[in-house]
Amino acid sequence: MTRPSASLRKRLKSLEQHLREENPLLVDAVGGYRRLSRVGYAMGLLSADESFATQISWWPLISVLGTFSAGKSTFINHYLQYPLQDTGNQAVDDKFTVICYSSDEKPRTLPGLALDADPRFPFYQTSEELEKVADGEGRRIDAYLQLKTCNSPQLKGRILIDSPGFDADAQRSATLRLTNHIIDLSDLVLVFFDARHPEPGAMSDTLAHLVGGTVDRSDSSKFLYILNQVDTTAREDNPEEVYGAWQRALSREGLTAGRFYSIYDPDAAVPIEDPGLRRRFEWKRDQDMSEITSRMDQVTVERAYRIVGALEKRAQEIQEFYVPRLQKLIADWRNTVLKVEAGIYALFALLAGGVQLAGTDVVGGAASLFETLTASPWGTVGLIVGGAVLVLGIHFTVRTLVSHRMQCKLMASTENHRDRLVRAFKKNTRFWRSIFELNPAGWNPWNRRRVRQVIAESDRYVQTLNDNYTDPSGLRTPEPSILATDEEPVVDAGDKDKALSGEVIRPAR
């Protein structure tokens, strides 16, 4: 059976050690992913360098996307209360910047390799994704990513990502691929637009990719759409028209419902002379900023639920998708092999019949040869062994060829998880596996029990989370959270399904 490589075991140990300090409950969840990975190794779903634990982000992830010069970096600096990111009216950074907490007072900038080789971060093994864009791009990981550390308390227990703008990017295909990767991993996505340029043409790329491409997502509730730098519209005759133009541009992409905000940085705002207008702008800004930051603070809780929910989903996926799909592939392979072999032996029978029709001389010669070979015990043994070798040779040649053909067909398809299916199917057609084996390799009573235990444990993890964040009876004495490293808002009681579905958990007022 495949076993995790030494480097992977070292990474998982490092992950557990870090979680023990940050989110102790999730250390148990790592154990659940480890047990589930053993099933994956046994079934051939995982290679030695893979683990289900490294295929999710263990830290809450907030991504900041949008047009260049939309104030993304200024917003991040204001949130951190530290001038970490360069700001300006032009594209000031052409890399994705992952920002995380450090106890070191001095901020540091590290190369993309620091992210690519660490399973705790969302860009683990991103070089492999870049290789899919073009050969050799994976070696240029530092051209796409960088890691910055900051001693801001706002970063404790969460990670921010600042993206390059969409509108002026020389690394177009790779940037879009990385953006999709970020969106899939993120717990919260802030999509920024520039109020100085609200017309559709100025934000066409952002509208097409970050609005039109996400409207129908099942996790669309994690997107917040933000019109930034609205203080510049105060000098317009009708500042509301700027907001209206932006809303109309979003609706043309199909976005008719969602969370929309208009904000500006008070430290870099354009002076608003009219006191009444200034109060109105400040009130709207403060209301929207409060909602945005509350949602950002809430991702620590949401990520814990999502990690546990992903564990249960992965376990159910094994028994409800991979096992039935592999059983179907094995049955098709077996039936095809038997049909091909039947055809070969039917051809042999036709040839034998043709020999008989050829004349008595041929039949007599064959009979004489058979009598000669079986005249001695060794000749009989040799004849039997030769026949067995011929039959086995035909059988294993046919099963190998059919298996290879089915693997190629599966790889050419658009089926979900095809790489894992091909790897597992290949394991099930090895020469030592009986063609009449009904269950996939590794799907034995021990591993079935292991999957059931993981599902039961994930329910227990959810209950523990609920015990920390809910109190339906109102009788429990508040206790410090064991998941969060900083102060977290209390969460209203909700059922497990809502928590795992990614639905917004609102702070109690």
N, C-alpha and C positions, 0 to 999 in steps of 0.2 A: 504494500500500500504506500502511496505517496505520503511523504512527511514534510512538514514545513522546513524551509531552509534555515540555516543557522542565522543568517542576516535577518530573516523575517521574525524569528523567535526573539532576537535581540530588540527589534523595533517594537514588538508587542509588549515586551517587558518594560521598555522605556515608556510606552503609552500608559501602562498600568501604574507605573511609578508617578507619572505626572498627574494622572487622574486621582490618585490617592491623596494628593495635595489639593486638587481643585474641586473635583466632584466625586466624593467617595462612593456614592451609590453606583456610579457608572463603572466602577472596577468590577462589580459583579456582572454587569452587562458584557464587559470584555470577556469574562469567563464563558458566558453564554455563546458569544460569537466564536470563541475557541472550540467549544464542543460541537457547534454546528459546522465549523470548518472541517473537523475530523470526518464528519459525514460526507462533506464535499470532496475530501481527499479520497475516501474509500470508493465513492461513486465515480471518480474521475472528473468531477465538475471544477476542481481547482488544481492548479499546478503548484509546485513546491514554493514558488515565490508569491503566491496569492493567499489571501485570507479574507473571509467575509468582513473581518474587523477593519481591514484597510480600505474598504470600498465605500465608506461613509466618512463624513466630517464629524469629528468628536467635539469640536469647539463650535459654539454658536457663530454663525457666519452672516454678516451684514454686508451686502455689496452695494456700491454707489456707482451707478451707470448713467450714461446720458451723453449729450453733446459736449464738445470741448467748449471751454469758457462759459459753462453754465453754472459755475460756482461750486462744483463738487469738492474741490480741495479746500476752498474757504469754509464750506459747511463742516468738513471733517475737522479742520483746525479749531473752529468754534466749539464743536462737540467735545473735542479733546482738551480744550482750553490750553492749547500748546501749538505754536506755529511749526508743525511738523512738515506739512506739504507746501511745496512751492505754488504760488498763485500768480495769475496774470490773465491778460485778455487774449493770449494766444495759447496754443497747445504747449503746455509746459512739461509734460511727461508723456512719453510714448510707450510706457510699460504698465502692466498691472502691478499695483503696489499692495502687498499684503501687510497689514499693520497689526501688530500684537503687543501685548503688555510685556514690560521688562522691569525688574526691580532696580536696574542700573539707571541712575539719574541722567546719564548721557545717552541720547538717542543714537541708534546705529542703523546703517544701511548695509544689508547683506545681499549676496548674489542670488539669482534664481535657483541655483543648485541647492541652497539651504531648504527650499520648499519642495523641490522635486524628489529629494531623498528622505523626507521625513513624513511618515504616515499620519502624524497628528494634524498636518495641515491639508487644506483642500486641494492643493496642487501637487499632491504626491503622484509621482510617475507621469507628470504632464508631458514630459519629453516624448513618451510613447504616442500621445495624442498629436503632438506636433509632427511626428514622423509620418502620420497619416495624411498630413497636408502636403508634404514634400520630403523626399529623402534628404537626410542631413539636417533638417530643421530642429530635430530633437537635441542636437549638439549645440544649438544656439539658444538654449533655454534662458541664458542670462540676458538675451536681447528682448525677452518678452516679460520676464518676471523679476521682481525684487522684493525683499523682505525688510520692513522697517520696524524698529522697536521703539517704544515710548513709555515713559513712566506715568502715563495718565491713568487715574483710577477708573475712568470710564471704560478702559480696555480690559479690565479684569474679567476673565471668564468669557470673553468674546473676541472675535476677529473682524476687522474691517477690511474691505477691499476697495481701493480707488482705481478706477479704470481709465484708460486713455480715451479720448473723445472718438466718436464714431465717424466724424466727418472728414478727417484728414489723416488717414492712416496708411502707411506704405506697406504694412504687413496685414493686409485686409483679411485674407482667408483664415490665417491662423488666429487673428484677433476675434473673429466671429466664432470660431470653434471654441476658443477659450471662454468667450462670453457665455456661450451656451452651457459649457461645463460649470461655470460659476452660478448661473441661474438655477441649474438643477440642484446644486449643493446648498444654495443659500436658504437661510431661514427667513430673511427679509431682503427685499430688493427695492432700493430707492432709485427711481428713474427721474433724473433732473432735466429740466428744460430751461432755456434762457428767455426771460420775459422781455429782453431787449430785441429778440428775434423770434416772435411767436408764430410767424407765418409758416405754412407747411414746407415750403422749399428749403428753409434754413435748418429744418430738423427732419428731413425726409428719411435719412438712414435710421435715426432713432425711432421714428414713427413706425417704419416698416419692420424693424427687427425686435424692438423692445415693446411695441404696442401690438401691432398686427400679428406678430408671431407668438404672443403670450395670452391673447384674449381667451382662447378655448382651453387653456391649461387647467388641470384639476386643482392646482395649487395657486390659482390666480389671486387669491386673497393675500398673498405675501407681497404683492407689488403695491408700492405707494408711488403715485405720480405727483411730482413737485415742480411747480413753476417758481423758479428762483429769481432773486434780484428784482422783485416786483416794485421795490422802492423807486426804480427808474421810471415807472409808469405814472408816478404821482404828478408829473408835469404835463401829462396828456390831458386833452380836453375831456376825454371820457376814459379814465383808467379801467373801468369795468369791461370796455370793449377788448382790451388786450387779453384779459382772462377768458372772455367769450370766444375770441378767435382761437385761443389755445384749446378750449373745450371742443370747438367744432372740428379742429384738426384731429383730435383724438377720436371723436365719434365717427369720422370718415374712415378710420381704421377699424371700426367695429367696437370700440371701447365706449360703451354707454353707461356702464356702472363700475364703481370702484372707489378708491380713496384718493381724492384730489386735494392738493394743498398749494398755498401760495405764501412764500416766505422771503425774507431777506436778512442779511447779516447786519445787526445793529451797529457793529463796530466799523463797518465800511459802507454805511448807508448814505444815499444822496439826501441832503437836507430837505425837509418838507416844511415849507414856510407856513402853510395854512394849518393853524392849530387843530381845527376839527378834523381835517383830512389826515393830519399826522396821527391823531388819537385813533382814528378808524383803521389806518394801516397798522399801527402798533398792536391794536387789539387783535386783529386778524392774524398778524404774524405770531403773537404770543400764543394764541389758541392753537394754531397749526403746529408750531414748534413743540408745544407741550404734548400734543398727540403723537407727533413723530418720535420724540425722544422717549415717551412712555412705551411706545411699541418697540423701540430699539432696546430698551432696558428689559423688555419681556422675553427676548429671544432665548435667554438662558433657560428659562422654564420650558419653552416650546421645544428647544433642541433636546432636552432630556427625554421628553415624551416621544419625540420623533425617533431618537436612537432606539428606544425600547420598542416602539411600533415597528421600526425597520427590522429588528431582530425577529419579532413574531411573523412579520410578513415574509421574511426570508425562509423561516422554517416551514411555513405553510406553502411557500412556493416550491420547496423541494418535494413535498408529498403530494401536492395538488397539480403541479405543472411538470417538473422534471421527471418524476417517476412514471406517470402515465405517458408522457411523450416518449421516453426511452422505451417503455414497454411496446408502444406502437412501432417505433423504429426497429426494435429487435424482431417483432413479429413479421414485419414486412421483409426484413433481411432473411429470416428463416424461410418464409414462404417462397421467396425468390430463389434462394439457393436450392431448395428442394425441387422446384419446377425446372431449373436449369439442369440439375443432375438427372432428373427424370428424362429430360430431353436427350441428354448425352447417352444414357443407357438405352433409350429407345432407338437412337441412331446405331448403337452397337448391335442391337437386336436385328435391325434392318440389314446391317452389313453381314451378320451371320446368316440371315435368310438368303441374302444374295449369294453367299458362298455356296450354300446348299444347292441353289439353282444353277450354279456354274458348272456342275457336273460331278460325277462320281469320283473322278481322279483327285479333285481338290479335297473332297470330303474324306476320301480314303487316306490321302496324305496327312490330313489333320489328325485323323484317328490314329494313324501309325505313330505320329509324333507324340501324341498324348500317351499312348501305351509305352513308348520308350522312356518318357519322362517319369512315369509312375511305376516303372519297373523296380525301382529301389526306393527304400524309405526316404533317403535324402532327396531324391528327385521329387517325391510327393511333397515333402516339406518346402522345397524350393518353389514348387508350383503354387502352393498355398500362400507362401510369403510374397511371391511376385504378384499374385492376384490382389492380396491385401494392400501392398504398396501402391498398385495401380488405382485401386478404389480410393484409398486415403489421399493419394496425390490429386486425383480428380476433385475430391471433396474439398480439400483445403485450398486448392487453386481457385475453385469456384467461389467459396465463401470469402476469400481475400479479394477477388475481383469485384464481387457484388458489394462488399463493404466499402471498397475504395470508390466505386461509382456512386453509392449513396452519400458518402462523405462529401464528394465533389458537388453533388446536387444540393446538399444542405448548405454548403458554404456559398453557393451561388444564389441562394434564396435570401429573402429579406426577413426571415423569421427571427423573432426575439431570442436573444441568448444563444445564437447559433454557434458561436465559438465554444461555449461550454458543452453544448449538445454534441458537437462533433467530437470533442475530446472524450466525453463520456461514452459515446457510441463506439468510438474506436476501441476503448477499453473493453467493451462488451463483446467485441468480435475478435478478441485475441484467440490464438489457436487453442489455448487450454480451456476456453469457455465452451461448454456444451451448447450446441445449436438449439437444443430443446429447453434450455434454461429460461424460465418464465420471468423472473424478477431481474432487474438491472444489477450489475455488479455493485457490491457494497450495500445494497438495500436488504439487510438482514435484520433479524429480530432485535439485535442490540442497537443498531442505528435507528430503527423505527422508534424504539423506546427513547433513544436520545433526542430525537426530534420532538416527540410528545413532551418530554421533560422541559425542553427549551421553550415551547409554547406555554406550558404551565408556569414556568419561571417568569416569562415576560409579563404574564397577568399579575404575578406577585410584585414585579417591579413597578407596574402601573399603580397598584394599590399603595405601595410605599410612597410613590410620588404624590398620590392623592392625600395621603396622611400628612404630608409636609405642606401641601398647598391648599387644602380644603378643610372645612370644619362644618359640615351640614348641621350638626346638633348645636353648635355654638358653645359647647361645654369645654373644649380643649384649651388649655393654657398655651398661648403662642410660644413657639420655640424657634431658635435660629435654624434657618434652612441648612440642610446638609449638602444641598446641591450647589447653591450659589455662593460665590466668593465675595460678593458685595451685597448691599442692601437691596432686596427684591420686594416688589409690591405684592400684596395678598391677592390671590386669584379666586374668583367666584367658583363655586362648586360646579363641576360639569361632568358629564359621563365620559367614559373611556373612549367611545367612538368619536366624539367631537375632538378630544385631545389628540388622538392619533391621526385624524383626518387633516390636521393642519389648520383647523378653524381658529380664528383669533381668540386668544384668551384675554379678556378685558380685565384691567385692574379694577379692584373694588374701589368705589368712590366714597 
